[in-house]
Amino acid sequence: MTLITLTSALLEASLEAEGDAAAGFGPYIAAGITAAVFIISAVVLRSFRDVAHRSERHDVHGNA
């Protein structure tokens, strides 16, 4: 076995292992993105709710 053949075989094996590892993290990445979107949307919706209820308190400047 020459050095080039050995290097290419190791490179091929590492790329294959890397592809398997990346596929294993897919559900975790999707769950993280879902959680981030949920948290951001909750913050934004709460901000809109607070702004909408200012008129009921006659608080046009945002003072409590």
C-alpha positions as CSV (number, residue, x, y, z in Angstrom):
1,M,0.0,0.0,0.0
2,T,1.4,3.3,-0.9
3,L,1.1,6.5,1.1
4,I,-1.4,8.0,-1.4
5,T,-3.7,4.9,-1.3
6,L,-3.5,4.9,2.5
7,T,-4.3,8.6,2.8
8,S,-7.2,8.4,0.4
9,A,-8.6,5.4,2.2
10,L,-8.4,7.2,5.5
11,L,-9.9,10.3,4.0
12,E,-12.8,8.3,2.6
13,A,-13.4,6.5,5.9
14,S,-13.4,9.8,7.8
15,L,-15.8,11.4,5.4
16,E,-18.1,8.4,5.7
17,A,-18.0,8.6,9.5
18,E,-18.6,12.3,9.4
19,G,-21.6,11.9,7.2
20,D,-23.1,9.3,9.7
21,A,-22.4,11.6,12.6
22,A,-24.0,14.6,10.9
23,A,-27.1,12.5,10.2
24,G,-27.3,11.6,13.8
25,F,-27.5,15.2,15.0
26,G,-30.3,16.1,12.6
27,P,-33.2,15.6,15.1
28,Y,-31.3,17.5,17.8
29,I,-30.7,20.4,15.5
30,A,-34.4,20.5,14.4
31,A,-35.5,20.4,18.1
32,G,-33.1,23.3,18.9
33,I,-34.5,25.4,16.0
34,T,-38.1,24.6,17.0
35,A,-37.4,25.6,20.7
36,A,-35.7,28.8,19.6
37,V,-38.6,29.8,17.3
38,F,-41.1,29.0,20.1
39,I,-39.2,31.1,22.6
40,I,-38.8,34.0,20.3
41,S,-42.4,33.9,19.2
42,A,-43.6,33.8,22.9
43,V,-41.5,36.9,23.6
44,V,-42.8,38.8,20.6
45,L,-46.4,37.9,21.3
46,R,-46.1,39.0,24.9
47,S,-44.6,42.3,23.7
48,F,-47.6,42.8,21.4
49,R,-50.0,41.9,24.2
50,D,-48.3,44.4,26.5
51,V,-48.5,47.2,23.9
52,A,-52.1,46.4,23.1
53,H,-53.1,46.6,26.7
54,R,-51.5,50.0,27.3
55,S,-54.5,51.8,25.9
56,E,-56.7,50.1,28.6
57,R,-54.4,51.6,31.3
58,H,-54.2,54.9,29.4
59,D,-50.5,54.5,29.4
60,V,-49.4,55.8,26.0
61,H,-45.8,56.3,27.0
62,G,-45.1,52.9,28.4
63,N,-44.9,54.0,32.0
64,A,-46.2,51.5,34.6
